[in-house]
Amino acid sequence: MSTPIRFDNQVAIVTGAGGGLGRSHALQLAARGAKVVVNDLGVSRNGSGDGSGNGMTPAESVVAEIRAAGGQAFASAASVTDPASVQEMVERAMKEWGRIDILVNNAGFLRDKTFSKMSLDDFRAIVDVHLMGAVYCTKAVWEIMKQQNYGRIVMTTSSSGLFGNFGQSNYGAAKMALVGLMQTLALEGEKFNVRVNCLAPTAATRMTEGIMGADDLALLKPENVTPGLIWLVSPDGPTKTVLCAGAGTFSRSNVTLTDGIHIGDRPDAAEVLAANAHKLADRSGEIVPAAGFDQPKMELTKARAARA
């Protein structure tokens, strides 16, 4: 049997932890020994999951569950869109427990409409919570993790960002931006043992109740996603990984680069490209770049070979 993954003497912050995925993550981290900051703004669903309302009840409820099971936790109603409130939450965690080992950027909500009908305010609101909220929380713990030479950070991305989803241009843009943020932070954090990953969950939460049928919702329990989160934030977990999880199934998504074709500097380059566009889809020589520079490196290699 595998050695149990434990988080004894570690401190975790989970945003949006008053229900759904965040609650599942917080409870499981606590059950495995972590002290947990349960962050939730306390928004009401109002039938649409649009992020309105305020209160401490959801976070306090999860804290009560953790304490009843013998764990340690405190509730925070800090808005992830308010850097000052986020900083106060982090300072309280440091004051009470002296370190922060894990950050799970999970907070978010939906405002779905087609791009034609979507207001710029609705677009901005989603980007502010999902992208900038993760930025603010990560920035608040980044130096702490570097100084203690240990940290595990997870960004919650989505299949809507990775592959697109009708009516979710705002959500998809923000979620894919988190992948880009993760890719760079994983590189910058590597020498400090700060590992950064993305989790793309499919789960039945208050945001999906009106979208999926009862049978599917039963299969898509948040608890079936959390094992993926536990692995990502474990001491031996990966870095620079996009893990997809849902209904007990786990897979990995990659941003890849095909071998491509070299056309060179010629007046009809656009026409030659159009005629050979099918070759761009040839995945036989495809790679997963370790860093952004792998693209220009490949391009220059082909250009030099053609010149020679």
Summary of the structure (lengths in Angstrom):
residues: 308
radius of gyration: 21.3
end to end distance: 56.6
largest distance: 72.7
contacts: 991
relative contact order: 0.11
helix: 44%
strand: 15%
